[in-house]
Amino acid sequence: MVISTKLRAGVVLAAALLVMAARPSISSTDASVYIENSLPTSEVTARCQSRDDDIGRHDIAVGDSISWGFGDNGWSETLFWCDLNATDYGVLSFDAYKGHEAGVLYYHYVWFVEEDGVHVRNQYGIVEPLPTKSWGN
């Protein structure tokens, strides 16, 4: 049986669309970043953004936090980075969300700003003991 080129192309396109539809993707409420100021005495100024979205500048008082939700682009290419500045500690820059490292089950990042740097809560709810990034780096 001879299959026409157009029919073959249509079958390949339909198969590709089915594969893409089955691929895990997230909506605008499925990914989030949370940053808490856990420093004992210093306010933190945070400036966070991605290539497409600027969260803006936020002054985070001791014990307070900021958070935002967003949609990964479905190809796990979303990247949010933050610059932190604290009078008593200096400047710190870090990647707050890297979609290609998030994996299928971990789209929510919880960060704690502490005296030795920023710590992230892992997928088990445990705060990593070593800072992901230290002040002045």
N, C-alpha and C positions, 0 to 999 in steps of 0.2 A: 504494500500500500504506500503510495506516495503522498507525503504531507507537504502542502504548499509552504513557501517561505513565510508568508504572512501569518498563516495559522501557527507555525512553529514559533514565530516571534511573539504572537499573542499568548501562547501557552507559557513561554519563558517569562514574559512580563507578569502574567497572572501568578505564577509560582513565586516570583520575586516579591510581589506585593503581599502574598500570604506570609512569606518569611518575615518581611518587615512588620506586618501587623502582629505577628506572634512575638516579636522581640519586645522585651520589657521596656517600657518607657514611663515617664512620670509626668504628671500634670502640674499646674501652677501651685498646688498645695502639697505636693509630695516631696519636695526638697526644702531644707531650711538650715539656717545658721543661727546660732545663739551664742552671744559673747557676754560673759559676766565679769564685772570688775571685782576680783577677790583680793585686791591689794588692801593693806591695813589702813593707809592714810591718804592715798593719792588718787585724784580723779584721773581718768583715762580719756584722751581724745582719740576717737576711732574714725578713720576714713576708709570705707570699704567700697569696692566696685568690681564689676566684671567688664568685659569688652563692651557689652551692650547696656548695662545698668549701673548707675552710680547711686549707692545707698546714701551718700552724703556724709557730712561731718557730724559726729555725735559726741557729746561730752557725757561720759558715763561715770556717775558718782559712785563712791565706795558702796558695794553691795547691790548696785543696780545693774541692769543689763539692757542689751538691745537684741533684736532678732528680726529676721525677715524670711519670708517664704518665696519660692520661685519654682519655675519649671526648668528642669534640665532639658537640653535640646533633643533628647532622645538618643543621641549618639554619644552621650557621656563626655562631651567636650566642654561643658560649662566650667568656668574657673572664676571664683571670687577671691580677691586678695584684699588684705587689710594692712593699713599702716596705723600703728598705735603709738601714742606719745603720752608719757606720764612724767610729770615734773621731777619726781624723786628717782626715776629709773631710766629715763632716756627714751629712745625710739626703738621700735620693733616692727618688722614687716613679716607677714606670713600668709600662706595660702589657706584661706578659711574653708574653701570647698573646691575640690578637684573631682569632677564627675568621673573621669576615667579611673580614679582610685576608689570611688565610692562603692563599687560592686553593686550587685543586684539588690541587696537587702539593707544597705546602709547609706541613706540619703540625708540623714539629719546629723549635723555636726554641732557639738556643744563644747565651747571653749571657755576656759577659766584663766583670767589674767592674774598671775601671781607674782611674788617677789623675784622668782628665778626665771620667769618667762611665761609663755602660754602653754597650757596643758589641755589636751582633748580627752573627752569621755569616749571610751571605746564602745563597740557594739554590744558589750555585755553590761554597760552602765558603770564601769569602773574608770575612774580618772587615772590616766597614765601618770606614773610617778615622776618620770623625767619630762622636762619641758620639750615640746615640739620645736620651739624656737626660744632663744634666750635674749634678754635685753642687750641692745648694742650690736646685734648681728643682723 
